[in-house]
């Protein structure tokens, strides 16, 4: 078990600080964008704009940060040859290390989701405190997350199928990102295929309007099918049916 935890710690040491820096930079830039929008508001002439109107541009910024995070996760193995050397010394099957990389990727993506949701919540609370009690109510933040497609998909309030959809989608994306390098080493020309596909599903899911429970189930099914396709490739390698290129 200590060997397996060493694999997880190895991946974390290689890229976690960079990922944290990326998330912190995203939060700071989103706060700066909010301030720029707020400074253009004529506060002497109500009605004041809604919170979600001041957060325009954040969905695009979040999407760019997610793509950069995925790039860092996918490239981290190739940037550090010492990782491959250490993994060989631990004498753990490569397929097992891919599974641990998938766990690490999934945790990083869930942290990204939490950081983005926390940043959006913080900015909405900031907005409610700045406009004062004359223009805000206990429902101000709730309404902002309900009216904005992106923020409602980010924090779906009492829509539990949406939480499950986000969880399955991000974990599937993390798994496919972990299998990408493994597939490329075995001559596959489609190493980025599932990662690109699920990234598009993430963007479409979070930017779409408030959808139904049925559509959430469809996205969950599509995510699981994509992950299962890469899992089949990993299983063939485990059984020795794939040779390293």
N, C-alpha and C positions, 0 to 999 in steps of 0.2 A: 504493500500500500504506500510505503514511503517513496518508492520509485515513481509511482503514479502521481503523487502529490508534487514530486520534484519536477515532473513534466509540466504540470499546471503552473508552478512557480516560475519555471524557466520562460514560459510564454509571457507571463505577467511582467517579469523583469525586462523582457526585450521591448515591450511596446506600451505598457500600461501608462507610464508617465506621459508619453506623447498623446495617448488617447484622452487622458484627463486634461492635458493642456488644450487639446482641440475643443473639448466640451466647455471648458472655462472661457475660451476665446469666443465660442458661439454665444454663450450667455451674455458676455460683455458687449459683443457687437449688437445683439438683439436689444439690450438696454439702451445702447447709443442710438439705435434706429428709433426706438420708442421716444426718446428725448427729442430727437430731431422732429418727429411728427408733432409732439406736444408743443414745441416752441413755435410751430406755425399756426397754432390755434389762437383765435381771438377770444380770450377768456372774458372779455367785457360784453360780448354779444352772444348770449345763449340762443338756442340750445347748444351744449357742448357735444362734440362727436362721441359716439359710443366707444367703449374700450377696444372692441375688435377693429374699429376703423383706424385706431392708432397703432395697431399691431400689423398693419399691412407690410408685406415684404418678409415677415418672419418665416412663413411656410417655405418660401424659396431658399432662405438662408439655412433653414433646418435641413432641407433636402440636400443642399451643397455640402453641409457638414456631415451628413450621413454617408454620402458618396466618398468623401475624403476618409471617413472612419473605416469604411469597407476597404478602401485602397490600402490603408495602413495595416489592417488585419490580414489582407491577402498577401501583401508584400513582405510582411515581417519575417516569414520563414526564409525568403530568398536573400534578404539583406544581411542576415547573420549566419554565416557558415558554421559558427561555433555551436549553434543550436543543433544542427545535424550531427556534428561530432559528439556532442554531449548525449544526444538521444541514442546513438550507437553504443556508447559506453554503458548506458543504463540497460541495454539488451531488452528493450521492450519492443514488441512488434510494431511496425510502422502504422498499421491500421489502428492500433490502440492509441498511439500518439495523436492520430487524426481525430479520434473521438474526444480526447482531452482538449484538443484545439477547438473542437466544436463547442465543448462546454465553456471554454474561455471566451470564444466569440459570442456565444449566446448571452453570457453574463455582461459582456461589454455593451451589446446592443440593448439589453434591458436597462442597463445603467444610463445609456444615452436617452432612452425613452423617458426614464424617470427625471433626468436632468432637464430635458426639454419641457416636460409637463410642469416641473417645479419652476422653471424660468417663466413660462407663460402664466402660471398662477401668481407668481410674485409680481409680474408686471401688471396684471389685472388688479391685484390688491393695492399696488402703488397708485394706479389710476383712481381707484375708489377713494383712497386717502387724500389725493391731491385735489380732486374736484369738490371735496367736502360733503357734509351731510345733506346740503340743499339739493344736490344733484345725484346723490348715490343712495343706495338702499342695501339691505342684506342680500338682495337678489342680483346686485350688479355683476358680480363675478360669475354667478350661475348663468345669467342671461348671456354674458359674453361667450362662455363655453358652449352654450346651446345654439347661438345664432351663427357662430363661425364653423364652417365645415371642418377646417383643419383642427381647431381646438376641441371640437366635439369628438372627433376621431382620436385625438390625442388623449383626452380625459373624458370618457363617454358617460360620466355621471352614473346613472343607475342601469346602464345598458351592459349587462354582464356578458352577453355574447360578443360584444365589441371588444371587451377586455380579453376574452379568450382568443378572438381573432388576432388581435395585436400580439399576444403572447406566442401563439403558434407560428405566426408569420415571421416574427423576429428570430425565434429559435430555429426555424427552418432556414432562414437566410444565413444565420451563423453557421449552421451545419454545412450548407452548400459552399460557403466561403472557405471552410476548413478542408473540404474535399477537393477544392479547385487545384491546389498545388499538387496534390496526390495524383489527380487525373493527368495533369500536364506532364508529370514525370513518367507517365506510362503511355505517352504518345497521343493522348486525346487532343483533338483540335477544338474541343468545346469546353475547355476549363472554365471559361468565364460565362458559359451559357446559362446555367441555372442561377448564378449570382446576378447576372444582368436581368434575367426574367423576373426573379423575385424582387429585385430593386424596383422594377417597373410596377409590380403589383403593390409594393409598399407605397410608392408615390401615388398611384391611382386610388388606393384604399384610403389614404389619409387626406387626399384633396377632394374626394367625391362628396356629394351631398349626403345628408343623413339617410342611410340606406336601411334596408329591412334586415330582420334576423336571417332570412333566407340567403341574402347576399353575403352576410357574415359567414354562414356555413359553407357557401361556395368558395370563398377565399380560403377558409380553413382547409377545405378539401384540396384545392389547387396547391396550397403550400405543402401539405403532407405528401401529395403525389410527387412534387418536385424533389422533396427531401428523400422520398423512397427511391426515386430514380438514381440519385447519387449514392444512397445506401446500398443499392444493388451493385454499383460499381465497386464500392468498398468491400462488399462481401466477396465479389469475384477475386479481388486482390488477396483477400484473407485466405481464400481457398487455393491460391497459387495459379489462378487462371489468367492473371495479368502480369506481364513482365515489365520491369522498369526500363525506360528508354535510355 
